């Protein structure tokens, strides 16, 4: 299928609210709010559609960070995690509606069921119980944001005449994203969510999951859209990209990889198990597709694959996933400030997408000097540049800790 037959996908970036750095296992940039602001404003100026705010024990709270960043950005949408195990559906509906109003309707919701003890919630629930809780919670949450008065007598959610009086800007509620690879998760997705979000796997693996979600949605007379969460390493050439991938994991020892792999296998998450299967806990066979690499998942919980390659080849890889139904790609790269610029400069054009930062005004050429040229003096404003990030030493994060991001 040629480029012209594909719609331009929606592209989201990532707010590293658990810290950042140039190599995995060696964070050097703490999640100071000025740095998170730089990343968000860069993504906004570069033309990304939105950003994912991660959730987990070592990340700043998503609702708080999104609220703070919403006033410092213009167009950016915020994919904000809600945890059924931590928030009542009534409070979640009130917070969601407030943030949607404050941001001018720029909120998407990422409902995260969690995965046992790795999420520090103090809830001793099995996988089946967690998704049963999520299903009850989403039923009440959606009804509240539709303006209904809710009385519910479930096993996990019990409400009497509950209401969320102030509505969200987006009606009936902001789009609900959700991920999970187990059968209970697929059932919840089919019944309740707008966008089913998966971590990066081979296209044939995702096609099978998407077909299951479509079937579950059809049982409820619904349709579900699809998104993909992955990392990205794009460089002018294939050689440069794969060298950058190797550099990303160069500082990780085999002992650290083994420790992390063991922790992932004990997480109780089907999605995490599938990510760990791709790399096998070893750096020996990390190319799991022509431009799909499983190296990130050696020590990072959650999304563990990356698209690696030249702009043209990475764009071709993304189109393979579009062919199976992916409409939104949620991408990230280390470090997130610099890599946001690389993606916008290199990948956007290959996808037929323009970035305001790399589009000269009034047709003027970009130039690194003020020397007059045959085109005459430049009158356009310089492209927006983010300030140098604040660098500081930070203790390495715990390897193997599962995060639902």
Rosetta blueprint (number, residue, H / E / L):
1 X L
2 X L
3 X H
4 X H
5 X H
6 X L
7 X L
8 X L
9 X L
10 X E
11 X E
12 X E
13 X E
14 X E
15 X E
16 X L
17 X L
18 X L
19 X L
20 X E
21 X L
22 X L
23 X E
24 X L
25 X L
26 X E
27 X L
28 X L
29 X E
30 X L
31 X L
32 X L
33 X H
34 X H
35 X H
36 X H
37 X H
38 X H
39 X H
40 X H
41 X H
42 X H
43 X H
44 X H
45 X H
46 X H
47 X L
48 X L
49 X L
50 X E
51 X E
52 X E
53 X E
54 X L
55 X L
56 X L
57 X L
58 X L
59 X L
60 X L
61 X L
62 X H
63 X H
64 X H
65 X H
66 X H
67 X H
68 X H
69 X H
70 X H
71 X L
72 X L
73 X L
74 X L
75 X L
76 X L
77 X E
78 X E
79 X E
80 X E
81 X E
82 X E
83 X L
84 X L
85 X L
86 X L
87 X L
88 X L
89 X H
90 X H
91 X H
92 X H
93 X H
94 X H
95 X H
96 X H
97 X H
98 X H
99 X H
100 X H
101 X H
102 X H
103 X H
104 X L
105 X L
106 X L
107 X E
108 X E
109 X E
110 X E
111 X E
112 X L
113 X L
114 X L
115 X L
116 X H
117 X H
118 X H
119 X H
120 X L
121 X L
122 X L
123 X L
124 X L
125 X L
126 X L
127 X H
128 X H
129 X H
130 X H
131 X H
132 X H
133 X H
134 X H
135 X H
136 X H
137 X H
138 X H
139 X H
140 X H
141 X H
142 X H
143 X H
144 X H
145 X H
146 X L
147 X L
148 X L
149 X L
150 X E
151 X E
152 X E
153 X E
154 X L
155 X L
156 X L
157 X L
158 X E
159 X E
160 X E
161 X E
162 X E
163 X L
164 X L
165 X L
166 X L
167 X L
168 X L
169 X L
170 X L
171 X L
172 X L
173 X L
174 X L
175 X L
176 X E
177 X E
178 X E
179 X L
180 X L
181 X L
182 X L
183 X H
184 X H
185 X H
186 X H
187 X H
188 X H
189 X H
190 X H
191 X H
192 X H
193 X L
194 X L
195 X E
196 X E
197 X E
198 X E
199 X E
200 X L
201 X L
202 X L
203 X H
204 X H
205 X H
206 X H
207 X H
208 X H
209 X H
210 X H
211 X H
212 X H
213 X H
214 X H
215 X H
216 X H
217 X H
218 X H
219 X H
220 X L
221 X L
222 X L
223 X L
224 X L
225 X E
226 X E
227 X E
228 X E
229 X E
230 X L
231 X E
232 X E
233 X E
234 X E
235 X E
236 X L
237 X L
238 X H
239 X H
240 X H
241 X H
242 X H
243 X H
244 X H
245 X H
246 X H
247 X H
248 X H
249 X L
250 X L
251 X L
252 X L
253 X L
254 X H
255 X H
256 X H
257 X H
258 X H
259 X H
260 X H
261 X H
262 X H
263 X H
264 X H
265 X H
266 X L
267 X L
268 X L
269 X L
270 X H
271 X H
272 X H
273 X H
274 X H
275 X H
276 X H
277 X H
278 X H
279 X H
280 X L
281 X L
282 X L
283 X L
284 X L
285 X L
286 X L
287 X E
288 X E
289 X E
290 X L
291 X L
292 X E
293 X E
294 X L
295 X L
296 X H
297 X H
298 X H
299 X L
300 X L
301 X L
302 X L
303 X L
304 X L
305 X L
306 X E
307 X E
308 X E
309 X E
310 X E
311 X H
312 X H
313 X H
314 X H
315 X H
316 X H
317 X H
318 X H
319 X H
320 X H
321 X H
322 X H
323 X H
324 X L
325 X L
326 X E
327 X E
328 X E
329 X E
330 X E
331 X L
332 X L
333 X L
334 X L
335 X L
336 X H
337 X H
338 X H
339 X H
340 X H
341 X H
342 X H
343 X H
344 X H
345 X H
346 X H
347 X H
348 X H
349 X H
350 X H
351 X L
352 X L
353 X L
354 X L
355 X L
356 X H
357 X H
358 X H
359 X L
360 X L
361 X H
362 X H
363 X H
364 X L
365 X L
366 X L
367 X L
368 X L
369 X L
370 X L
371 X L
372 X L
373 X L
374 X L
375 X L
376 X L
377 X L
378 X L
379 X L
380 X L
381 X L
382 X L
383 X L
384 X L
385 X L
386 X L
387 X L
388 X L
389 X L
390 X L
391 X L
392 X L
393 X L
394 X L
395 X L
396 X L
397 X L
398 X L
399 X L
400 X L
401 X L
402 X L
403 X L
404 X L
405 X L
